[in-house]
Amino acid sequence: MALITYLTTVKFGFGEIAGIGADLTAIGVTRPLIIADKGIVAAGIVGTVQKQAAALASAPVFEDTPTNPTEEAVLAALALYRQHGCDGLVAIGGGSPIDLAKGVALLATHDGALESYAAILGGIPRITASVAPVIAIPTTSGTGSEVGRAALITLTDGRKLGFISPHLIPRLAICDPELTLGLPAWLTAATGMDAVTHCIETYLSPRENPPAEAIALDGLKRAVAHIERAVKDGSDREARKEMMMAALQGGMTFQKGLGAVHALSHPLGGLKEVSLHHGTLNAVLLPAILRFNAPDAQAKYAEIRRTLGLAPDTDLAIWLAELTGRLGMPQSLSAMGVPRSVIPAIAEAAVKDHSSATNPRAATAADYAAMLEASFG
């Protein structure tokens, strides 16, 4: 039996943010906490959203979201939530504020330590429908977290774990491409390649879900067709809209599971000695993982080539590395400042990561170490 569920309510289009006052009323939130980061606040995007509704104009704002969400930040935001008697959250930003908001929404209504709800520690059935309501407003085009059932959070001991439940899917996603106009070129590239990776990995996942696979291929086609335009011209409205749709579609396919790219990028993102952008990591790791998976995914690789209009003999790993090169992205883990000394620990963590189970080819710690070595360039 294939269990297929879609998913939540999405408002998509230029100017959709204007209706957020009515949206808050519809889901019963009167005292929201806004989750953002300092960059989004400084860019004026939080202020723009706050102007759309009286409840937001007076709402407390948590702006200390780190690049990779942490348990410490979840607890700090939770304290602010409780201090102001909040009854819901509005997450504004990329995947980090949205994932952080999911963590707050969970702990606001569930007792116990955050760790106890981690997927790999048996926490999935412990997450109930009592999760506080979240409205997600993405300001980048890549994460898919606005419709995703997972939050990736680094615990105080350094483990980056997934918290997964359909109850963590935001109650509403407002995808307004207007909020992405002028996004810096490097961040457009990094988040855009995150969307590309999501579409590829979920399509390759062995779980049976034909609707999700169709969505993944359509999202991949949109992203590849528009990412270079979006990076070159931040004001290109069509490119921005198509990239936001591709990111949304990547998120809509998460229920198929991801793969080895994310099994590696999750623990790499938890490193304390270097701060690593998730989408950039995915782009750097993707070629090595595509080479590893090739023996078990030839039919799907052929379909990806057909979808993208590539020649039947195109090496997807080389083709994607050339794409990221044109986007001006790093081409190796070395270029990102990752020390080789982390390889053994990251390889062991990758085997345990929840994304490893849905890679199309089973991978051991030795396999993951080899993929990491290949990604150092």
FENHU-V131933 format. One record per residue. N is the residue number from 1. PSI is psi in degrees with one decimal (NA if undefined). Layout:
N_PSI + N_PSI
//
This chain:
1_136.0 + 2_122.1 + 3_116.8 + 4_121.0 + 5_127.6 + 6_124.8 + 7_-69.0 + 8_-173.8 + 9_132.5 + 10_128.6 + 11_121.4 + 12_129.2 + 13_161.0 + 14_131.0 + 15_1.5 + 16_-22.1 + 17_-21.4 + 18_-22.0 + 19_14.0 + 20_-26.5 + 21_-47.9 + 22_-33.1 + 23_-42.1 + 24_-43.4 + 25_-41.1 + 26_-33.5 + 27_4.7 + 28_25.4 + 29_121.3 + 30_-21.7 + 31_75.6 + 32_151.0 + 33_129.7 + 34_127.9 + 35_125.9 + 36_-163.3 + 37_170.7 + 38_-34.8 + 39_-41.6 + 40_-37.5 + 41_-47.0 + 42_-31.8 + 43_-7.5 + 44_3.9 + 45_-40.3 + 46_-43.1 + 47_-38.7 + 48_-43.4 + 49_-41.4 + 50_-29.8 + 51_-12.7 + 52_-11.7 + 53_138.3 + 54_-37.7 + 55_-28.9 + 56_-32.7 + 57_-33.4 + 58_6.9 + 59_144.9 + 60_149.8 + 61_123.5 + 62_114.8 + 63_9.5 + 64_32.5 + 65_123.3 + 66_170.1 + 67_-41.5 + 68_116.7 + 69_140.8 + 70_159.3 + 71_-38.2 + 72_-42.6 + 73_-37.5 + 74_-45.5 + 75_-36.1 + 76_-42.9 + 77_-36.1 + 78_-39.6 + 79_-40.4 + 80_-40.1 + 81_-47.3 + 82_-36.5 + 83_-37.7 + 84_7.0 + 85_41.9 + 86_155.9 + 87_16.7 + 88_173.5 + 89_147.0 + 90_113.3 + 91_124.9 + 92_118.0 + 93_-154.8 + 94_-156.7 + 95_-29.6 + 96_-52.9 + 97_-36.0 + 98_-43.8 + 99_-39.5 + 100_-42.6 + 101_-38.3 + 102_-39.6 + 103_-40.8 + 104_-43.9 + 105_-34.2 + 106_-53.3 + 107_-20.0 + 108_-19.3 + 109_0.0 + 110_134.7 + 111_161.5 + 112_175.7 + 113_148.9 + 114_-41.0 + 115_-34.3 + 116_-11.8 + 117_5.3 + 118_141.9 + 119_-46.5 + 120_-7.8 + 121_18.3 + 122_20.6 + 123_-11.8 + 124_-49.9 + 125_-10.8 + 126_-13.4 + 127_121.4 + 128_176.0 + 129_-3.7 + 130_-1.5 + 131_134.9 + 132_145.1 + 133_141.0 + 134_133.4 + 135_124.2 + 136_129.6 + 137_92.9 + 138_141.1 + 139_3.9 + 140_169.6 + 141_89.5 + 142_-45.4 + 143_-42.5 + 144_-0.6 + 145_-19.7 + 146_-20.9 + 147_12.8 + 148_152.2 + 149_5.7 + 150_152.5 + 151_132.2 + 152_117.9 + 153_134.3 + 154_121.8 + 155_168.9 + 156_-23.2 + 157_4.9 + 158_-10.5 + 159_130.5 + 160_109.6 + 161_156.4 + 162_135.7 + 163_114.6 + 164_128.1 + 165_144.1 + 166_-21.6 + 167_-14.3 + 168_-7.3 + 169_128.2 + 170_144.4 + 171_-31.7 + 172_138.1 + 173_126.4 + 174_106.1 + 175_95.4 + 176_102.8 + 177_-19.7 + 178_-33.3 + 179_-10.2 + 180_-5.7 + 181_131.4 + 182_4.3 + 183_134.9 + 184_148.8 + 185_-43.1 + 186_-37.9 + 187_-33.2 + 188_-44.1 + 189_-46.7 + 190_-45.8 + 191_-33.6 + 192_-39.9 + 193_-24.5 + 194_-45.8 + 195_-42.3 + 196_-46.0 + 197_-41.5 + 198_-46.1 + 199_-41.1 + 200_-49.0 + 201_-40.8 + 202_-35.1 + 203_-40.0 + 204_-17.7 + 205_138.9 + 206_-7.5 + 207_143.7 + 208_115.9 + 209_77.8 + 210_-40.2 + 211_-42.3 + 212_-38.3 + 213_-39.3 + 214_-41.5 + 215_-42.2 + 216_-43.8 + 217_-39.7 + 218_-42.2 + 219_-41.0 + 220_-43.4 + 221_-43.6 + 222_-45.0 + 223_-47.8 + 224_-34.3 + 225_-21.4 + 226_-9.5 + 227_-40.7 + 228_-36.9 + 229_-43.3 + 230_-37.6 + 231_-39.5 + 232_-37.8 + 233_101.4 + 234_-13.6 + 235_5.4 + 236_101.8 + 237_-40.4 + 238_-44.9 + 239_-40.5 + 240_-41.8 + 241_-45.0 + 242_-36.7 + 243_-37.7 + 244_-37.6 + 245_-41.1 + 246_-40.9 + 247_-42.8 + 248_-43.8 + 249_-38.5 + 250_-42.0 + 251_-33.6 + 252_-16.7 + 253_2.9 + 254_-27.3 + 255_-16.0 + 256_-16.8 + 257_157.0 + 258_-140.9 + 259_-152.8 + 260_-30.9 + 261_-49.7 + 262_-30.1 + 263_-31.2 + 264_-41.4 + 265_-26.5 + 266_-56.3 + 267_-32.0 + 268_-37.9 + 269_-17.0 + 270_-3.0 + 271_136.6 + 272_-22.4 + 273_-14.4 + 274_137.7 + 275_121.4 + 276_129.6 + 277_130.6 + 278_-48.0 + 279_-38.4 + 280_-42.5 + 281_-47.4 + 282_-42.6 + 283_-39.6 + 284_-38.4 + 285_-27.4 + 286_-44.5 + 287_-43.6 + 288_-37.9 + 289_-38.0 + 290_-38.8 + 291_-41.1 + 292_-42.3 + 293_-14.6 + 294_-43.0 + 295_-25.7 + 296_7.8 + 297_28.9 + 298_-42.0 + 299_-41.6 + 300_-34.2 + 301_-40.7 + 302_-38.4 + 303_-37.6 + 304_-43.7 + 305_-43.0 + 306_-42.5 + 307_-38.2 + 308_0.4 + 309_31.2 + 310_158.2 + 311_148.3 + 312_-24.2 + 313_11.9 + 314_130.8 + 315_108.9 + 316_-35.7 + 317_-46.6 + 318_-42.6 + 319_-43.1 + 320_-35.7 + 321_-38.1 + 322_-37.2 + 323_-48.2 + 324_-30.3 + 325_-43.5 + 326_-27.9 + 327_-4.8 + 328_24.2 + 329_157.8 + 330_148.5 + 331_3.4 + 332_161.3 + 333_-31.3 + 334_-42.7 + 335_-22.4 + 336_-3.9 + 337_16.2 + 338_127.6 + 339_140.2 + 340_-22.0 + 341_-16.4 + 342_-8.0 + 343_-51.9 + 344_-45.1 + 345_-40.3 + 346_-39.3 + 347_-42.3 + 348_-40.9 + 349_-34.7 + 350_-39.6 + 351_-35.9 + 352_-14.6 + 353_144.6 + 354_-23.7 + 355_-20.1 + 356_-32.0 + 357_-22.4 + 358_17.1 + 359_142.0 + 360_-18.4 + 361_127.4 + 362_137.7 + 363_134.8 + 364_174.4 + 365_-37.4 + 366_-38.5 + 367_-45.6 + 368_-38.0 + 369_-40.2 + 370_-38.9 + 371_-40.0 + 372_-46.3 + 373_-44.0 + 374_-27.0 + 375_-7.1 + 376_-17.1 + 377_NA
//
